């Protein structure tokens, strides 16, 4: 993935090898279903879903895994099944060779929606 001037999520996905692209399209569909009103943009050169200008969730494809970002430290407390995956520095990694864990992704997106809403409320309160 040498290209870094993506204009859209479609643009980003088009650079992925076919097997990776299929997985990421599934991840995208899950996120869009949970966040139908979100703006789908590219930020930090990866697909990003924003509400009211605040990033709720990002995803990215890599050689052997795909990742969701950002995750709070409490993700395993709120979504215990996330502990089965590699989590570090606000990232959860899912092996590309495994089936997409749709239910877990839904739960993570819902958690991020709540966290983003809290961040939005905190930002309003500071103004």
C-alpha positions as CSV (number, residue, x, y, z in Angstrom):
1,X,0.0,0.0,0.0
2,X,2.4,2.7,-1.2
3,X,-0.2,5.2,-2.2
4,X,-1.1,7.8,0.5
5,X,-3.3,10.4,-1.1
6,X,-6.7,8.6,-0.8
7,X,-9.7,10.8,-1.5
8,X,-12.4,8.3,-0.4
9,X,-12.8,4.9,1.3
10,X,-13.4,3.4,-2.2
11,X,-10.1,4.8,-3.2
12,X,-8.4,3.2,-0.2
13,X,-10.0,-0.1,-0.7
14,X,-9.1,-0.2,-4.4
15,X,-5.4,-0.4,-3.4
16,X,-5.9,-3.6,-1.3
17,X,-5.3,-7.1,-2.6
18,X,-8.7,-8.8,-3.4
19,X,-8.8,-11.1,-0.2
20,X,-8.1,-8.1,2.0
21,X,-10.5,-5.9,0.2
22,X,-13.3,-8.4,0.7
23,X,-12.7,-8.5,4.4
24,X,-12.5,-4.7,4.7
25,X,-15.7,-4.3,2.7
26,X,-17.4,-6.5,5.3
27,X,-16.0,-4.4,8.1
28,X,-17.1,-1.2,6.3
29,X,-20.6,-2.6,5.9
30,X,-20.8,-3.4,9.6
31,X,-19.6,0.0,10.6
32,X,-22.0,1.8,8.2
33,X,-24.9,-0.2,9.6
34,X,-24.1,0.9,13.1
35,X,-23.3,4.5,12.1
36,X,-25.6,5.2,9.1
37,X,-25.5,9.0,9.7
38,X,-21.7,9.2,10.1
39,X,-19.5,11.0,7.6
40,X,-17.3,8.5,5.8
41,X,-13.9,10.2,5.2
42,X,-10.2,9.5,5.0
43,X,-8.2,10.7,8.0
44,X,-4.6,9.8,8.7
45,X,-4.9,8.1,5.3
46,X,-7.3,5.4,6.6
47,X,-11.1,5.1,6.5
48,X,-12.7,7.1,9.3
49,X,-16.3,7.6,10.5
50,X,-17.2,10.9,12.0
51,X,-20.3,12.4,13.7
52,X,-20.5,16.1,14.2
53,X,-16.8,16.4,13.2
54,X,-15.6,13.9,15.9
55,X,-14.0,10.7,14.8
56,X,-15.9,7.7,16.1
57,X,-13.9,4.8,14.6
58,X,-11.2,4.1,12.1
59,X,-10.2,0.9,10.3
60,X,-7.2,-0.2,8.3
61,X,-6.0,-3.2,6.4
62,X,-2.5,-4.6,6.8
63,X,-0.6,-7.6,5.5
64,X,-2.0,-10.2,7.9
65,X,-4.6,-8.3,9.9
66,X,-7.1,-5.5,9.9
67,X,-7.3,-3.0,12.8
68,X,-9.9,-0.8,14.5
69,X,-9.0,2.4,16.2
70,X,-9.2,4.1,18.7
71,X,-10.0,1.9,21.7
72,X,-10.2,3.0,25.2
73,X,-8.4,1.1,27.9
74,X,-11.8,-0.1,29.1
75,X,-12.7,-2.1,26.0
76,X,-12.1,-5.5,27.5
77,X,-14.1,-4.5,30.6
78,X,-17.1,-3.4,28.4
79,X,-16.6,-6.0,25.6
80,X,-14.9,-9.0,27.3
81,X,-14.7,-11.0,24.1
82,X,-12.2,-8.4,22.7
83,X,-9.6,-10.0,25.0
84,X,-9.3,-12.9,22.5
85,X,-7.6,-10.5,20.0
86,X,-4.3,-8.5,20.1
87,X,-4.9,-5.1,21.7
88,X,-2.3,-2.4,22.1
89,X,-2.0,1.3,22.1
90,X,-5.7,1.9,21.3
91,X,-5.8,-0.7,18.6
92,X,-7.4,-4.1,18.2
93,X,-6.0,-6.4,15.5
94,X,-8.0,-9.1,13.8
95,X,-6.3,-11.8,11.6
96,X,-7.3,-11.6,8.0
97,X,-7.4,-15.4,7.8
98,X,-10.2,-15.6,10.4
99,X,-13.9,-14.9,9.9
100,X,-14.8,-11.3,10.5
101,X,-16.2,-11.1,14.1
102,X,-19.2,-9.1,13.1
103,X,-20.9,-9.1,16.5
104,X,-17.7,-8.0,18.3
105,X,-17.2,-5.2,15.8
106,X,-20.8,-4.0,16.3
107,X,-20.2,-3.9,20.1
108,X,-16.9,-2.0,19.7
109,X,-18.6,0.5,17.4
110,X,-21.4,1.0,19.9
111,X,-18.9,1.6,22.6
112,X,-17.0,4.1,20.5
113,X,-20.3,5.9,19.7
114,X,-20.8,6.3,23.5
115,X,-17.2,7.5,24.0
116,X,-17.4,10.0,21.2
117,X,-20.7,11.3,22.5
118,X,-19.0,11.9,25.9
119,X,-16.1,13.6,24.2
120,X,-18.5,15.8,22.3
121,X,-20.4,16.7,25.5
122,X,-17.1,17.5,27.3
123,X,-16.0,19.7,24.5
124,X,-19.3,21.7,24.6
125,X,-19.1,22.0,28.3
126,X,-15.6,23.6,28.0
127,X,-16.7,26.3,25.6
